[in-house]
């Protein structure tokens, strides 16, 4: 299956679209001002050691010092810094494996960000004041971005993520993601050991490397070792504090994560970024170099496949099927629901065939929408009820076939007694809707607001309550225009009756800044 990757670059935003046979399959967006620090490697300087908290503040070049707990130190680090030379954190790997408990965790084995020690026992055998001193140079990696008044959270246990593997340069552990079936783990571990023998460092094989060839794994190993060599070289040359390596940008992740054997072209519409992409490919992934080209067309690159229109549609609830049916996709905090409907499709010979063909077509669209919208977590699909077991099995088989193309790990169950299909898709980043939109301030995410008439009756009840508690000269209603218009027209008799009942005049004031369900009762 042929694939093209289009890159639209601007100083404020990088957008990447993966296109297969003219249809957009994935959209990735990275904004310059929202790019975090997680994964960045720094040569920091110990600013302050806090024995009472068993932690230290590390200067990594920002206004606020970053935080490092004793559990996130390497074991025996004090011995390495006994001579107070810089940067002795790059000395030979420790005999203990503080990351080993983490490698046994499916979440950690899949992480593309640095991983903290599992329990910190090895690292905290000595108190932090016997391991660190003020002014000391220390190699660290960001675990968590600064939030509010808090600085970044750090670890001294470096991990570098690749496409198939996570490299642990200060460790010797070889791990395999627990999401890979147990029967395959040992064989994969032996393959990994054969590819990495004698060169030092530990590796964790990620879930998406389950079907990787030895050649692909070897390429990832070479990329990760070269990245670590650059970090070590920079640590020797640069003063503390200094940034040694920034986590790869979206532009670089295109080559690391998105390019496959099916990729024919990688087109970028910026001359400067084209040069940078070539340089990165030449150094780390030379096999991709010949597929990179600079797009010079007059039309914007995303206009070639109406990608902006696809993004706009991906933010909507309803997705049309070619047959006339449609999907309704609702994303909540806990899960995503997908409802399949026949709509206007009546093309089959009988109703059973109509349902079957609609569900079959829906499987392809569902798989694509999951990728395009980057929906993760639990997904519940409500296919149209099918009476025949053969039809249900065919739809399930087709869905699994379509999901097999997804680079993100998915698992699919069977149809439940209620006819629902439950599946999961690993969360790897924010969904497209979370990235491009926010909760509606008017409806607070519910998708509905009170009618103008409901608000009118709320106001009338509120005035009655206020009249029993207070005795102002006049009541003034301040509300949105539709509410005021209704009180002046259809609800005017009720308003007049209330005014007569409480014995006070009631005036009206329209306020354009108020939401439809907002109002205020002013006592004059």
Backbone torsions as a table, in degrees:
resi	resn	phi	psi	omega
1	UNK	NA	121.7	-177.3
2	UNK	-74.0	147.6	-176.2
3	UNK	-141.6	140.1	174.3
4	UNK	-125.3	144.7	178.1
5	UNK	-118.4	122.6	-179.6
6	UNK	-110.4	132.8	-178.3
7	UNK	-120.1	119.4	176.1
8	UNK	-107.1	115.2	-174.2
9	UNK	-115.0	140.1	169.1
10	UNK	-143.9	161.5	-177.5
11	UNK	-56.9	-28.4	-176.7
12	UNK	-95.1	-17.8	-171.5
13	UNK	-156.8	139.7	172.2
14	UNK	-114.6	128.9	179.5
15	UNK	-123.9	135.1	-178.2
16	UNK	-127.4	132.2	176.6
17	UNK	-122.3	132.8	174.7
18	UNK	-101.3	120.8	-174.0
19	UNK	-118.5	130.7	176.0
20	UNK	-124.4	122.0	-179.6
21	UNK	49.3	43.3	174.7
22	UNK	82.9	-3.4	-179.0
23	UNK	-110.7	132.2	179.9
24	UNK	-71.7	126.2	-178.5
25	UNK	-105.7	-35.1	-178.1
26	UNK	-143.1	147.8	173.5
27	UNK	-131.3	130.0	178.4
28	UNK	-124.2	135.2	-177.2
29	UNK	-133.1	135.5	175.4
30	UNK	-135.3	129.1	-178.8
31	UNK	-108.6	136.5	-173.0
32	UNK	-58.9	-42.4	-175.5
33	UNK	-78.1	-12.5	-177.6
34	UNK	-108.1	4.9	-179.6
35	UNK	-75.5	125.3	-174.8
36	UNK	-86.5	-173.1	-178.0
37	UNK	-102.4	-11.2	-174.0
38	UNK	-56.6	130.6	-179.0
39	UNK	95.2	-18.1	178.7
40	UNK	-65.9	142.6	178.2
41	UNK	-109.6	131.0	-177.6
42	UNK	-126.3	151.5	162.4
43	UNK	-95.0	103.3	-176.0
44	UNK	-96.2	170.7	176.4
45	UNK	-125.5	129.0	-179.2
46	UNK	-66.0	117.2	-178.9
47	UNK	-91.7	-33.9	-176.4
48	UNK	-161.7	135.9	176.3
49	UNK	-107.2	131.7	-177.3
50	UNK	-116.2	91.3	-177.9
51	UNK	-58.9	-37.9	-177.9
52	UNK	-62.7	-32.2	179.4
53	UNK	-99.9	-2.2	-175.5
54	UNK	48.9	51.3	-178.7
55	UNK	-150.6	174.6	179.6
56	UNK	-145.9	153.0	172.0
57	UNK	-99.3	129.7	-175.7
58	UNK	-116.4	128.6	175.7
59	UNK	-81.7	115.7	177.3
60	UNK	-116.3	16.7	173.9
61	UNK	102.0	8.6	178.7
62	UNK	-110.5	169.0	-178.6
63	UNK	-59.1	-42.2	178.8
64	UNK	-100.0	134.5	177.2
65	UNK	-68.6	150.3	179.6
66	UNK	-90.2	162.9	-172.2
67	UNK	-109.7	133.8	178.4
68	UNK	-132.3	122.9	178.3
69	UNK	-93.6	154.6	-178.1
70	UNK	-59.0	-31.5	-179.8
71	UNK	-64.3	-20.0	-177.8
72	UNK	-100.2	12.8	173.4
73	UNK	-88.4	159.3	171.6
74	UNK	-76.5	147.5	176.9
75	UNK	-65.2	147.4	177.2
76	UNK	59.9	26.8	-177.7
77	UNK	-66.2	-25.6	-178.9
78	UNK	-63.5	-36.0	-179.6
79	UNK	-66.5	-33.0	-178.1
80	UNK	-71.9	-27.4	-177.4
81	UNK	-103.8	12.2	-177.2
82	UNK	-58.8	-37.0	-178.9
83	UNK	-83.1	-2.2	179.3
84	UNK	55.7	39.5	175.8
85	UNK	-99.6	161.4	-178.7
86	UNK	-120.9	138.2	-8.4
87	UNK	-107.5	92.6	-174.3
88	UNK	-67.9	-3.1	173.7
89	UNK	-66.1	-11.0	-179.8
90	UNK	-93.3	11.5	-179.5
91	UNK	-68.1	-177.9	-175.3
92	UNK	-57.4	149.6	-174.9
93	UNK	-60.8	150.4	-179.3
94	UNK	-68.5	155.9	178.0
95	UNK	-75.1	-32.6	175.7
96	UNK	-80.6	165.5	-179.0
97	UNK	-124.6	82.5	-177.7
98	UNK	-62.2	-19.2	-179.9
99	UNK	-89.4	-7.5	-174.6
100	UNK	-59.8	-42.4	176.6
101	UNK	-60.8	-33.4	179.9
102	UNK	-69.3	-39.7	-177.2
103	UNK	-62.7	-22.4	179.3
104	UNK	-79.4	-9.9	-178.4
105	UNK	-90.7	128.3	179.2
106	UNK	-57.1	-39.1	-178.4
107	UNK	-64.2	-45.2	-177.5
108	UNK	-69.9	-36.3	-179.5
109	UNK	-65.9	-20.9	-179.8
110	UNK	-97.8	-8.1	-172.1
111	UNK	-68.2	142.0	172.9
112	UNK	-105.1	12.6	176.4
113	UNK	-117.5	162.4	-177.8
114	UNK	-58.7	150.5	-173.2
115	UNK	-115.2	127.3	178.8
116	UNK	-74.7	164.7	177.8
117	UNK	-62.6	146.6	-175.9
118	UNK	-66.4	-46.1	178.9
119	UNK	-133.7	-7.5	175.1
120	UNK	74.9	5.7	-174.7
121	UNK	-64.3	-44.0	-177.9
122	UNK	-65.9	-41.6	-176.2
123	UNK	-74.2	-27.8	-174.9
124	UNK	-99.8	17.8	177.0
125	UNK	-60.1	-32.1	174.6
126	UNK	-111.9	143.8	177.7
127	UNK	-63.3	154.9	-172.7
128	UNK	-64.0	-29.9	-179.1
129	UNK	-69.6	-15.4	175.7
130	UNK	-96.1	0.0	-179.9
131	UNK	-112.7	-29.9	-177.6
132	UNK	-125.9	154.8	174.5
133	UNK	-141.6	154.2	-178.2
134	UNK	-62.1	137.5	-178.7
135	UNK	90.2	-6.6	-177.1
136	UNK	-72.9	138.9	174.8
137	UNK	-82.7	136.6	-174.3
138	UNK	-146.1	131.6	177.1
139	UNK	-80.7	122.9	-176.1
140	UNK	-138.6	162.4	178.4
141	UNK	-134.1	144.2	-176.6
142	UNK	-79.8	126.0	176.3
143	UNK	-93.2	-37.0	-174.4
144	UNK	-143.2	136.7	-179.8
145	UNK	-66.1	156.0	172.8
146	UNK	-60.4	140.4	178.8
147	UNK	-131.7	122.0	179.2
148	UNK	59.2	-123.3	-178.4
149	UNK	-89.0	-4.0	-178.3
150	UNK	-88.6	140.5	176.5
151	UNK	-78.4	-179.7	-179.5
152	UNK	-67.8	154.6	174.3
153	UNK	-99.0	133.6	-173.1
154	UNK	-117.9	164.2	167.9
155	UNK	-138.4	148.8	174.2
156	UNK	-94.4	0.5	-179.3
157	UNK	-98.3	99.3	-171.2
158	UNK	-77.9	138.1	171.1
159	UNK	-136.9	140.7	-178.2
160	UNK	-123.3	123.2	-176.2
161	UNK	-90.1	135.2	172.3
162	UNK	-116.0	-167.1	-177.9
163	UNK	-73.1	-41.4	-176.8
164	UNK	-109.3	-23.1	-169.6
165	UNK	-132.1	160.8	166.9
166	UNK	-115.7	126.5	-176.9
167	UNK	-97.1	130.4	177.5
168	UNK	-115.4	86.3	-169.7
169	UNK	-64.9	-23.4	-178.3
170	UNK	-97.3	10.9	-175.0
171	UNK	-124.4	172.2	175.2
172	UNK	-125.5	9.8	-173.7
173	UNK	-79.5	137.1	172.0
174	UNK	-111.6	114.4	-177.2
175	UNK	-122.0	161.2	178.0
176	UNK	-131.4	135.6	179.9
177	UNK	-53.3	135.8	179.8
178	UNK	-74.5	-6.3	175.2
179	UNK	-78.2	-13.3	174.2
180	UNK	-80.6	135.3	-178.4
181	UNK	-52.6	139.0	-177.0
182	UNK	-54.1	-34.8	-177.5
183	UNK	-63.0	-25.2	-177.2
184	UNK	-96.3	-16.0	-170.9
185	UNK	-62.3	-46.2	-175.2
186	UNK	-64.9	-40.6	178.5
187	UNK	-63.6	-40.7	178.7
188	UNK	-66.5	-39.7	179.2
189	UNK	-62.7	-40.6	-180.0
190	UNK	-67.2	-39.6	176.8
191	UNK	-62.5	-42.8	-179.4
192	UNK	-65.6	-39.5	179.3
193	UNK	-63.7	-39.3	179.7
194	UNK	-66.1	-34.7	-178.1
195	UNK	-78.4	-23.3	-173.8
196	UNK	-113.9	2.6	-174.1
197	UNK	-59.6	137.2	170.0
198	UNK	82.0	-1.8	-176.5
199	UNK	-109.7	-4.8	176.8
200	UNK	81.1	160.7	-179.6
201	UNK	90.6	154.2	179.2
202	UNK	-107.5	160.7	-179.8
203	UNK	-139.0	148.5	169.6
204	UNK	-120.6	126.3	179.8
205	UNK	-86.9	120.6	-175.0
206	UNK	-80.5	164.5	-176.3
207	UNK	-58.9	-39.8	-176.8
208	UNK	-73.0	-0.1	176.0
209	UNK	-96.0	6.7	-176.5
210	UNK	-55.3	-39.3	-177.4
211	UNK	-109.3	16.2	-177.6
212	UNK	-71.5	145.5	176.6
213	UNK	-81.2	166.4	177.1
214	UNK	-61.4	-34.8	179.8
215	UNK	-64.8	-43.5	179.3
216	UNK	-64.9	-41.3	178.2
217	UNK	-65.2	-40.7	-179.9
218	UNK	-64.1	-39.3	177.1
219	UNK	-61.7	-40.9	179.9
220	UNK	-67.1	-41.5	177.9
221	UNK	-59.2	-46.0	-179.2
222	UNK	-62.8	-42.3	179.1
223	UNK	-61.6	-44.0	-177.0
224	UNK	-69.6	-41.0	179.4
225	UNK	-66.2	-36.5	178.9
226	UNK	-67.2	-39.1	177.5
227	UNK	-61.5	-43.4	179.3
228	UNK	-65.5	-37.5	177.8
229	UNK	-62.7	-38.3	178.1
230	UNK	-65.9	-39.5	179.0
231	UNK	-63.1	-46.4	-179.7
232	UNK	-62.2	-41.9	-179.8
233	UNK	-63.2	-44.3	179.9
234	UNK	-66.0	-35.8	-179.3
235	UNK	-64.0	-29.7	179.4
236	UNK	-79.9	-34.4	-174.6
237	UNK	-83.9	-35.7	-169.5
238	UNK	-96.2	152.4	177.4
239	UNK	-81.0	162.6	174.1
240	UNK	-93.9	134.8	1.3
241	UNK	-88.9	145.0	177.9
242	UNK	-150.1	147.0	171.6
243	UNK	-80.0	122.3	-179.0
244	UNK	-94.0	-40.2	178.0
245	UNK	-153.1	127.8	174.9
246	UNK	-90.2	140.7	176.8
247	UNK	-55.9	142.2	-171.3
248	UNK	-57.1	143.0	178.4
249	UNK	-78.0	169.7	177.2
250	UNK	-58.5	-38.7	179.8
251	UNK	-57.8	-42.1	179.8
252	UNK	-76.7	-32.7	178.1
253	UNK	-66.1	-23.5	175.3
254	UNK	-55.9	-47.5	-179.7
255	UNK	-73.2	-37.8	-175.3
256	UNK	-74.4	-39.8	-169.2
257	UNK	-114.4	-28.7	-170.5
258	UNK	-98.9	-28.7	-177.3
259	UNK	-71.3	134.1	177.9
260	UNK	-134.2	-177.8	179.2
261	UNK	-64.3	-23.6	-179.3
262	UNK	-82.4	-11.7	-176.7
263	UNK	-71.4	121.1	180.0
264	UNK	-93.9	-45.2	-178.4
265	UNK	-136.3	149.6	171.4
266	UNK	-124.9	104.9	-174.8
267	UNK	-107.2	129.8	179.2
268	UNK	-125.2	136.0	-172.8
269	UNK	-92.7	12.3	178.0
270	UNK	-119.8	127.0	179.7
271	UNK	-62.7	-41.7	-179.4
272	UNK	-64.8	-46.7	-179.2
273	UNK	-70.1	-29.3	174.4
274	UNK	-60.1	-43.9	178.3
275	UNK	-64.5	-42.3	179.4
276	UNK	-65.5	-38.4	179.6
277	UNK	-66.5	-39.9	177.0
278	UNK	-62.7	-42.6	-179.7
279	UNK	-62.9	-44.1	178.7
280	UNK	-63.4	-42.4	179.9
281	UNK	-65.9	-41.9	-179.1
282	UNK	-61.0	-36.5	-175.6
283	UNK	-84.7	-39.3	-171.5
284	UNK	-112.0	-34.8	-173.6
285	UNK	-138.0	67.8	-174.4
286	UNK	-59.4	-23.9	-178.3
287	UNK	-66.2	-20.3	-178.3
288	UNK	-92.7	-7.5	-169.9
289	UNK	-59.2	-44.7	-174.7
290	UNK	-69.9	-15.0	-178.6
291	UNK	-90.8	-8.2	-178.0
292	UNK	-86.1	132.2	178.6
293	UNK	-141.4	156.2	177.7
294	UNK	-94.3	120.4	179.8
295	UNK	-80.3	122.7	-177.1
296	UNK	-116.6	11.2	-176.2
297	UNK	-63.9	156.8	179.4
298	UNK	-71.8	-37.7	178.4
299	UNK	-73.8	144.0	173.5
300	UNK	-55.9	142.1	-171.9
301	UNK	-60.1	-33.5	-179.1
302	UNK	-75.8	-12.2	176.4
303	UNK	-75.5	-17.0	-176.2
304	UNK	-59.6	-37.9	-178.9
305	UNK	-124.2	25.6	179.1
306	UNK	51.0	46.3	-174.2
307	UNK	-69.8	-37.9	178.1
308	UNK	-61.7	-38.1	176.7
309	UNK	-65.4	-38.6	177.9
310	UNK	-63.8	-39.8	178.8
311	UNK	-63.9	-43.0	179.0
312	UNK	-61.6	-41.9	178.9
313	UNK	-67.2	-32.2	-178.6
314	UNK	-70.0	-12.5	176.5
315	UNK	-91.6	-5.7	179.6
316	UNK	-92.0	167.2	-179.0
317	UNK	-82.5	-35.6	-169.9
318	UNK	-99.7	133.8	177.8
319	UNK	-124.7	121.2	-177.8
320	UNK	-79.5	142.6	171.9
321	UNK	-99.7	150.0	-177.3
322	UNK	-61.5	-29.3	-176.8
323	UNK	-74.8	-13.3	-175.2
324	UNK	112.3	-14.6	174.1
325	UNK	-76.1	-178.5	179.3
326	UNK	-158.7	160.9	175.0
327	UNK	-110.3	149.5	169.9
328	UNK	-120.6	117.7	-175.6
329	UNK	-112.1	122.8	178.3
330	UNK	-122.9	124.8	-179.6
331	UNK	-105.9	121.1	176.3
332	UNK	-112.7	-179.8	-178.8
333	UNK	-66.9	-35.8	-173.8
334	UNK	-94.2	-31.9	-175.3
335	UNK	-159.2	172.6	176.7
336	UNK	-118.9	135.0	176.5
337	UNK	-112.7	140.1	177.9
338	UNK	-127.3	119.7	-178.2
339	UNK	-109.0	126.8	-179.0
340	UNK	-99.8	131.5	-178.9
341	UNK	-131.2	146.3	-179.2
342	UNK	-73.7	-29.0	-179.0
343	UNK	59.0	-126.0	-176.9
344	UNK	-97.8	13.8	-177.0
345	UNK	-79.2	116.7	177.8
346	UNK	-134.6	28.0	-170.4
347	UNK	-79.3	-20.7	-175.9
348	UNK	-80.4	167.9	-175.4
349	UNK	-70.5	-32.8	178.4
350	UNK	-140.6	171.5	-173.0
351	UNK	-64.6	-38.6	179.1
352	UNK	-59.9	-43.3	179.9
353	UNK	-68.3	-35.8	176.8
354	UNK	-59.5	-47.5	179.7
355	UNK	-62.9	-46.3	-177.3
356	UNK	-61.2	-46.1	-177.6
357	UNK	-67.7	-36.5	177.1
358	UNK	-64.0	-45.8	178.8
359	UNK	-63.7	-38.4	-179.4
360	UNK	-65.6	-43.7	177.4
361	UNK	-64.9	-37.4	-178.3
362	UNK	-62.2	-32.5	-178.0
363	UNK	-59.5	-41.8	-179.6
364	UNK	-66.2	-41.8	-178.6
365	UNK	-70.6	-38.4	179.2
366	UNK	-61.0	-48.1	-179.0
367	UNK	-60.0	-40.7	179.6
368	UNK	-68.8	-41.8	-179.3
369	UNK	-65.8	-34.3	176.8
370	UNK	-61.7	-41.1	179.1
371	UNK	-72.0	-46.5	-175.4
372	UNK	-64.2	-43.6	-179.0
373	UNK	-86.5	-9.5	-176.1
374	UNK	52.5	53.5	178.6
375	UNK	-81.3	130.6	-178.2
376	UNK	-127.4	173.1	-179.9
377	UNK	85.7	-149.5	-179.3
378	UNK	-81.5	133.7	177.6
379	UNK	-125.3	125.9	177.4
380	UNK	-109.6	121.7	179.8
381	UNK	-108.3	124.1	177.3
382	UNK	-103.4	85.6	175.2
383	UNK	-68.8	159.7	175.0
384	UNK	-65.9	136.4	-175.7
385	UNK	-56.5	130.5	178.2
386	UNK	-115.0	132.3	-177.5
387	UNK	-80.4	-33.5	-175.1
388	UNK	-87.4	133.2	177.5
389	UNK	-63.7	-35.8	-180.0
390	UNK	-62.6	-38.0	178.0
391	UNK	-65.5	-43.4	179.5
392	UNK	-62.2	-42.7	-179.9
393	UNK	-65.3	-38.4	180.0
394	UNK	-67.0	-41.5	178.6
395	UNK	-65.0	-43.7	179.4
396	UNK	-63.2	-42.7	179.3
397	UNK	-63.6	-40.1	-180.0
398	UNK	-67.5	-39.6	178.4
399	UNK	-62.5	-45.1	179.3
400	UNK	-63.7	-36.2	177.9
401	UNK	-63.9	-43.6	179.8
402	UNK	-68.3	-38.0	-179.5
403	UNK	-70.6	-21.7	-179.9
404	UNK	-63.3	-20.5	179.1
405	UNK	-79.1	-11.4	-175.6
406	UNK	-75.0	130.2	178.5
407	UNK	-75.2	-15.8	177.2
408	UNK	-92.2	140.9	-176.4
409	UNK	-64.1	128.7	176.2
410	UNK	-128.7	149.6	172.9
411	UNK	-130.8	140.8	-176.1
412	UNK	-127.0	130.8	176.2
413	UNK	-89.4	-164.7	177.3
414	UNK	-102.5	173.3	176.6
415	UNK	-66.9	136.0	177.8
416	UNK	-81.4	176.1	178.0
417	UNK	-62.7	-25.0	179.2
418	UNK	-89.1	2.3	178.7
419	UNK	84.1	11.5	180.0
420	UNK	-93.4	149.6	177.2
421	UNK	-114.1	124.8	179.6
422	UNK	-105.5	134.5	176.7
423	UNK	-144.6	166.7	175.9
424	UNK	-130.8	150.5	175.5
425	UNK	-136.9	127.2	-174.4
426	UNK	-60.0	133.5	174.8
427	UNK	-78.1	122.1	178.6
428	UNK	-119.1	-15.0	176.7
429	UNK	-170.1	179.6	179.0
430	UNK	-63.2	148.1	174.5
431	UNK	-69.8	164.9	-179.4
432	UNK	-60.6	-40.5	-179.8
433	UNK	-65.2	-40.5	179.2
434	UNK	-66.3	-33.7	-178.2
435	UNK	-75.5	-40.1	-171.4
436	UNK	-100.1	-12.0	-176.4
437	UNK	-136.7	171.9	178.8
438	UNK	-135.9	166.3	179.3
439	UNK	-62.5	133.6	-178.3
440	UNK	-62.5	123.6	-179.1
441	UNK	-69.2	-19.2	-179.4
442	UNK	-79.0	-48.9	-176.3
443	UNK	-101.6	-2.3	-178.9
444	UNK	56.7	31.4	174.8
445	UNK	91.0	-4.3	-178.3
446	UNK	-76.4	-25.0	-177.6
447	UNK	85.7	1.4	-178.9
448	UNK	-141.4	150.6	173.9
449	UNK	-131.5	161.0	178.8
450	UNK	-62.9	146.8	175.4
451	UNK	-70.3	160.0	178.9
452	UNK	-60.3	-36.5	179.8
453	UNK	-66.8	-39.8	177.7
454	UNK	-62.0	-40.3	179.1
455	UNK	-66.5	-38.6	177.1
456	UNK	-57.0	-45.7	-177.4
457	UNK	-70.0	-33.3	173.9
458	UNK	-60.8	-41.7	-178.6
459	UNK	-65.1	-45.0	-179.0
460	UNK	-62.4	-40.0	177.7
461	UNK	-66.8	-39.0	-179.4
462	UNK	-65.4	-40.8	178.3
463	UNK	-62.7	-39.8	179.8
464	UNK	-63.1	-40.9	178.1
465	UNK	-64.8	-44.7	-178.9
466	UNK	-63.5	-38.2	-178.1
467	UNK	-65.2	-29.5	178.8
468	UNK	-76.1	-24.1	-176.7
469	UNK	-99.3	-28.7	-175.5
470	UNK	-132.1	164.4	178.8
471	UNK	-132.3	71.1	179.9
472	UNK	-77.7	171.6	177.3
473	UNK	-72.2	-34.7	-176.2
474	UNK	-156.5	150.5	172.4
475	UNK	-105.5	135.1	176.8
476	UNK	-120.6	128.7	178.0
477	UNK	-95.4	120.9	175.0
478	UNK	-110.8	116.8	-175.3
479	UNK	-152.1	175.2	178.4
480	UNK	-67.5	157.3	-174.6
481	UNK	-55.7	-43.9	-179.2
482	UNK	-60.9	-34.3	-179.8
483	UNK	-70.9	-45.1	179.6
484	UNK	-61.9	-42.2	179.5
485	UNK	-62.0	-39.3	179.5
486	UNK	-67.3	-38.6	178.5
487	UNK	-67.7	-30.0	179.0
488	UNK	-80.1	-21.6	-174.0
489	UNK	-110.7	-93.5	-172.0
490	UNK	-66.4	-30.7	-177.1
491	UNK	-100.3	12.2	-176.7
492	UNK	-64.4	-35.2	179.8
493	UNK	-65.6	-41.3	178.8
494	UNK	-66.0	-38.3	179.3
495	UNK	-65.6	-43.6	179.1
496	UNK	-64.8	-39.6	178.8
497	UNK	-63.0	-39.6	178.8
498	UNK	-66.8	-42.7	179.4
499	UNK	-59.3	-41.5	179.4
500	UNK	-67.7	-38.4	-177.2
501	UNK	-65.9	-41.8	-177.7
502	UNK	-87.8	-12.8	177.4
503	UNK	74.0	26.4	-179.8
504	UNK	-132.9	145.6	175.4
505	UNK	-73.4	148.9	178.5
506	UNK	-125.4	118.8	178.6
507	UNK	-105.4	162.7	-175.2
508	UNK	-123.3	142.0	177.2
509	UNK	-141.2	123.2	178.9
510	UNK	-85.0	136.2	-179.8
511	UNK	-130.9	111.3	-176.1
512	UNK	-65.9	-26.0	-176.4
513	UNK	-75.2	-14.4	-177.1
514	UNK	-82.5	145.6	173.6
515	UNK	-70.2	163.1	-178.3
516	UNK	-57.1	-30.2	-177.1
517	UNK	-100.8	7.4	179.4
518	UNK	-97.6	144.6	175.1
519	UNK	-158.3	168.0	177.5
520	UNK	-142.8	140.4	176.2
521	UNK	-107.7	113.1	-177.5
522	UNK	-99.5	128.8	178.2
523	UNK	-95.5	117.4	-176.7
524	UNK	-104.8	NA	NA
